[in-house]
Amino acid sequence: MRLQGRVAIVTGGGHGIGRAYCLGLAREGATVAAADIDGEAARETQREIEKLGGKGLGLETDVASVESTQMMAQRTQETFGSIDILVNNAAVFSTIPISRVPFDQVPLDEWDRVMTVNLKGLLLSCRAVVPVMRRQKKGKIINISSASIYKGTGNRIHYVTSKAGVIGFTRTLAHELGDDGICVNAVAPGSTLSESPKDTSAVAFRQSAVSDRCLKRIETPQDLVGAILFLSSDDSDFITGQTIVVDGGSSLI
């Protein structure tokens, strides 16, 4: 197992893609703290990790809060002794939905909320975790962007703008943390069926993205786990500041 002995935090780890990241990391031997604003969902992820025979921790965490992100890092380190991996997955988009409207109809408070969670949340989570990684002289930070930034998908300008910001954040932080042995990279998922496969309307919506892909099928959370595991492992120790697009060949950049 590639991640035996490593400790990971996954924000937004209580639902959908974030839960898949948690379980994938656990299957590779990592101890995983699932941090989510939905505390019960985070604890359910912990229970699923433990069913796999792994060690987990469910933390109710608001990534928009300094105090909450500091608690997330403190609880994880106190419980498991280190923090080796941070997956910044929490975002306003699906579990916490956004309005899909033209730019001049986006409620301004919703714009602010998206930027606060999707961008400030990265800043606060990294500020909470990086001191631990610096002391260890090694760490992996993986920020979740979106393949929609390469297409400028309409009627979600606040979301796409925030996810484009993730790329700039990733590249800048990679420069700042290189001397500390910390790798900072991003993953850009395509339209992914993070909802239940039994949700027929969600399946129909995700199916609509298939025709633009080289690989003609719906993307699932499991399709993204491999990129997360690679960037979390020693296999990617000389890769930083990069973005891996995982969208079935819809965005050829």
Summary of the structure (lengths in Angstrom):
residues: 253
radius of gyration: 17.0
end to end distance: 31.9
largest distance: 49.8
contacts: 910
relative contact order: 0.14
helix: 49%
strand: 17%
